[in-house]
Amino acid sequence: MALGELGRSHDYRDRADAGHGLAGFAEMQEALGPLLELMLDPGDTFVTRVTAEAGTAG
């Protein structure tokens, strides 16, 4: 899954993009692990915020 790889990037913007994209797949078992890692991102709260907001939009 390409978004999972993007979610492991060193760049916080890439991780935020991955979280935003993965939020649309939250119902899929394969997305849960990467989404949880992005929600708890220790490197940048921006990633957490973008991921959470994407999960509530829609």
C-alpha positions as a Markdown table, in Angstrom:
| # | Residue | x | y | z |
|---|---|---|---|---|
| 1 | Met | 0.0 | 0.0 | 0.0 |
| 2 | Ala | 1.7 | 3.2 | -1.2 |
| 3 | Leu | 0.0 | 5.4 | 1.4 |
| 4 | Gly | 1.5 | 3.2 | 4.2 |
| 5 | Glu | 5.0 | 3.8 | 2.8 |
| 6 | Leu | 4.3 | 7.5 | 2.5 |
| 7 | Gly | 3.2 | 7.4 | 6.2 |
| 8 | Arg | 6.7 | 6.3 | 7.2 |
| 9 | Ser | 8.4 | 9.2 | 5.4 |
| 10 | His | 10.8 | 11.5 | 7.4 |
| 11 | Asp | 8.9 | 14.5 | 6.0 |
| 12 | Tyr | 5.9 | 15.5 | 8.1 |
| 13 | Arg | 4.1 | 16.8 | 5.0 |
| 14 | Asp | 4.3 | 13.3 | 3.4 |
| 15 | Arg | 3.0 | 11.7 | 6.6 |
| 16 | Ala | 0.2 | 14.2 | 6.8 |
| 17 | Asp | -0.8 | 13.5 | 3.2 |
| 18 | Ala | -0.7 | 9.8 | 3.9 |
| 19 | Gly | -3.0 | 10.3 | 7.0 |
| 20 | His | -5.4 | 12.3 | 4.9 |
| 21 | Gly | -5.5 | 9.7 | 2.2 |
| 22 | Leu | -5.7 | 6.7 | 4.6 |
| 23 | Ala | -8.6 | 8.2 | 6.5 |
| 24 | Gly | -10.9 | 7.4 | 3.5 |
| 25 | Phe | -10.0 | 3.7 | 4.0 |
| 26 | Ala | -10.5 | 3.6 | 7.8 |
| 27 | Glu | -13.0 | 0.7 | 7.5 |
| 28 | Met | -10.4 | -1.5 | 5.9 |
| 29 | Gln | -8.3 | -3.7 | 8.2 |
| 30 | Glu | -5.1 | -3.0 | 6.3 |
| 31 | Ala | -5.4 | 0.8 | 7.0 |
| 32 | Leu | -5.9 | 0.5 | 10.7 |
| 33 | Gly | -2.2 | 0.0 | 11.7 |
| 34 | Pro | -0.9 | 2.8 | 9.5 |
| 35 | Leu | -3.7 | 5.1 | 10.6 |
| 36 | Leu | -3.0 | 4.5 | 14.3 |
| 37 | Glu | 0.7 | 5.2 | 13.8 |
| 38 | Leu | -0.2 | 8.5 | 12.1 |
| 39 | Met | -2.7 | 9.5 | 14.7 |
| 40 | Leu | -0.1 | 9.0 | 17.4 |
| 41 | Asp | 2.8 | 10.5 | 15.3 |
| 42 | Pro | 5.5 | 11.4 | 17.8 |
| 43 | Gly | 7.3 | 13.7 | 15.4 |
| 44 | Asp | 4.7 | 16.3 | 14.6 |
| 45 | Thr | 1.2 | 17.1 | 15.8 |
| 46 | Phe | 0.4 | 18.5 | 12.4 |
| 47 | Val | 0.2 | 15.0 | 11.1 |
| 48 | Thr | -2.1 | 14.0 | 13.9 |
| 49 | Arg | -4.4 | 17.0 | 13.3 |
| 50 | Val | -4.6 | 16.5 | 9.5 |
| 51 | Thr | -5.3 | 12.7 | 9.9 |
| 52 | Ala | -8.0 | 13.3 | 12.5 |
| 53 | Glu | -9.7 | 16.1 | 10.5 |
| 54 | Ala | -9.7 | 13.9 | 7.4 |
| 55 | Gly | -11.4 | 11.2 | 9.4 |
| 56 | Thr | -14.2 | 13.5 | 10.5 |
| 57 | Ala | -14.8 | 15.2 | 7.2 |
| 58 | Gly | -17.4 | 13.6 | 5.1 |
